[in-house]
Amino acid sequence: MLLASRSFPISRSACPVTDRLSTGKQLGFVIESMQAGFPDCEAKVEVAPGRWQHFKIEFEYESRNFKDHRHDPEKCDLIVCWRHNWKDCPPNLQVLELSQIVRQLW
């Protein structure tokens, strides 16, 4: 399992998803910043030992909401969602479906 942490303080009201990601330390992200606008999060991911890649992340309940909200797929690297239901998701966008991860843990 990948490890995650955050490099700045976040209030509990900022984002429940962030709270889960940062305290769970399970998804491989070091969160650098959060904001109310698009994208929701900027983070680093260790793609190889000692090699980090910058990621722009959008949190959605369902992946299709990304399209419904008219976000620009070229300005985001990863959608973190509970349910991945966007059949025509652009190939440059990675999707992390949390319900599948939870299912694997149980």
C-alpha positions in Angstrom: 0.0 0.0 0.0 1.3 3.5 -0.8 1.9 6.1 1.9 0.5 9.6 2.1 1.0 12.6 4.2 0.5 16.3 4.0 2.9 19.2 4.3 0.6 21.9 5.6 -2.2 22.2 8.2 -5.8 21.8 7.1 -8.9 22.6 9.1 -11.5 19.9 9.4 -14.0 22.0 7.5 -11.7 22.4 4.5 -12.5 19.1 2.9 -13.6 15.8 4.4 -11.8 13.9 1.6 -8.6 15.6 2.5 -9.0 14.7 6.1 -9.4 11.0 5.1 -6.4 11.1 2.7 -4.1 12.9 5.0 -4.8 11.0 8.2 -5.2 7.7 6.5 -1.7 7.9 5.0 -2.6 5.2 2.4 -2.9 6.8 -1.0 0.7 7.9 -1.8 0.2 11.7 -1.9 2.0 14.5 -0.1 -0.6 17.2 -0.2 1.0 20.6 -0.8 -2.1 22.9 -1.1 -5.9 22.8 -1.1 -8.2 25.4 -2.5 -11.9 26.0 -3.1 -11.4 26.5 -6.9 -10.3 24.1 -9.6 -8.2 22.0 -9.1 -9.0 21.2 -5.5 -5.6 20.0 -4.6 -1.9 20.1 -5.6 0.2 17.2 -4.4 3.4 15.3 -5.0 3.5 11.6 -5.7 6.6 9.4 -5.4 6.7 7.7 -8.8 10.0 6.0 -8.1 12.3 6.0 -5.1 13.3 9.6 -4.5 11.6 10.8 -7.7 8.5 13.0 -7.2 5.9 14.1 -9.7 3.6 17.1 -9.2 -0.1 16.3 -9.5 -3.2 18.5 -9.8 -6.1 16.7 -8.2 -9.9 17.2 -8.3 -12.2 15.6 -5.8 -15.6 14.5 -7.0 -18.2 12.2 -5.6 -18.7 10.7 -9.1 -16.1 11.0 -11.8 -18.7 12.3 -14.3 -19.2 15.4 -12.1 -15.8 16.6 -13.4 -17.4 16.9 -16.9 -20.7 18.2 -15.6 -18.8 21.0 -13.7 -17.0 21.8 -17.0 -13.5 21.4 -15.7 -10.7 21.5 -18.2 -9.1 18.0 -18.4 -5.8 19.5 -19.6 -5.4 21.3 -16.3 -5.8 18.2 -14.1 -3.9 15.0 -13.6 -6.1 13.0 -11.3 -9.8 12.7 -10.2 -10.2 11.2 -6.8 -13.9 10.0 -6.5 -16.1 7.6 -4.7 -17.5 6.2 -7.9 -16.0 6.1 -11.4 -18.9 6.5 -13.8 -17.4 8.5 -16.7 -17.2 6.1 -19.6 -15.5 8.6 -21.9 -13.0 10.0 -19.4 -10.1 11.5 -21.3 -7.0 9.2 -21.4 -4.8 11.9 -19.9 -6.9 11.9 -16.7 -6.2 9.2 -14.1 -9.1 8.2 -11.8 -8.7 6.9 -8.3 -12.0 5.2 -7.3 -12.1 5.2 -3.5 -15.0 2.7 -3.2 -12.8 0.1 -4.9 -10.0 0.8 -2.5 -12.3 0.5 0.5 -13.8 -2.7 -0.9 -10.2 -4.2 -1.2 -9.4 -3.3 2.4 -12.4 -5.0 3.8 
